[in-house]
Amino acid sequence: MASKLSATDIEIKLKSLNDWSINNGTAIEKEFSFANFNEAIQFINNCAVYAQKINHHPEWSNIYNKVTVILTTHDCAGLSQLDFDLASFMDDAAKT
């Protein structure tokens, strides 16, 4: 089971990400924008492979060229290192 991060750890880790925000104190959230629907779906597919690999699955939605992502760790009822690992991967995946 993943360990819940402290508020201080969350604040520090959030600074290393690109434009993620705290959602209700128990999740982080970001909206990604792409040139078109195909790029948005390619991003989702790339992130899904990584999410499956680390066994940590996002809450997300897609409308045309936008993908909204919410990350939280249900097992610990808050944020864990897994959320920040997946968020970092997504930031990198969105650049390519």
N, C-alpha and C positions, 0 to 999 in steps of 0.2 A: 504494500500500500504506500502511496506517495505521501510525503509529509507536507503539511500545510505550512506555508511561509509566513513569517512575521510581517507586520505592517512595514517595518524598517527594510526588511529584505525586498519586499514588493516594490517599495519606493526606489530603491537602488537599482533593481533589475529593470524596472519600467524605463529608467533613463537610458538604458542601453538599446532600447527598441526605437523604432521609427513611427511616431504618431499613434501609438496605442494609448487608450484611456482606460481608467478604472470604471467598471460597470457594477454598481451596487456594492462595492467593496469586496466582492467574491469572484469577480471575473475581470478579464481584460477584453477590450473590443476595438475593432478597426474596420473601416470600409476601404477596400481596394478598388481602384478604377483602372480599366484597361481600354484599349483602343476599340475593341469590339467584343461580341459575344464569344467568338472562338477563342480569343486570348483569355477571357475570363474562365471558360471551361477548361482550357489547358492548365491554367493555374490551379483550379480545383483538383483536377486529376493528379497533377504533380504533388500537391500537398496531401492528397488522400493516400498516396503510396507511402509517403513518409509517416503520416499519422498512423497507418496500419503497422508500419515497422516498429514504432515506439509504443504501440497499443494505447494511443491517446487520441480521441476523436473530437473534432471541433463541432460546435453548433454553427451552421452557416446558411446563408441564403444567397441566391443569385438573381439579379434582375438585369437583363441584357449585359451591359459591360461592367456591372458593379457586383462585388462579392463582399458581403458583410460577415464578419467572423466574430464569434464570442467564444472565449476559452475559459474554462474553469475545470477543476478537478472534483468531480462528484464524490469520490471516495473520501476526500478530506474536507468536503464542504467549504472549499475556498480555492486559493491559488497555490500551485506547487511548481517545482522546477520544470515539470513536463509542459506546463502552459507557456513558460518563457522559452523553452527549447523549440516548441512548435511555432510560437510567434516569430522567433528569430529566423527559423527556416522559411516561414511565409514571407517575411520581409525580403530575404534573399531571393526567393522564387519569383517574387513580383518584379524584381529588377531585370530578370532575364527574358 
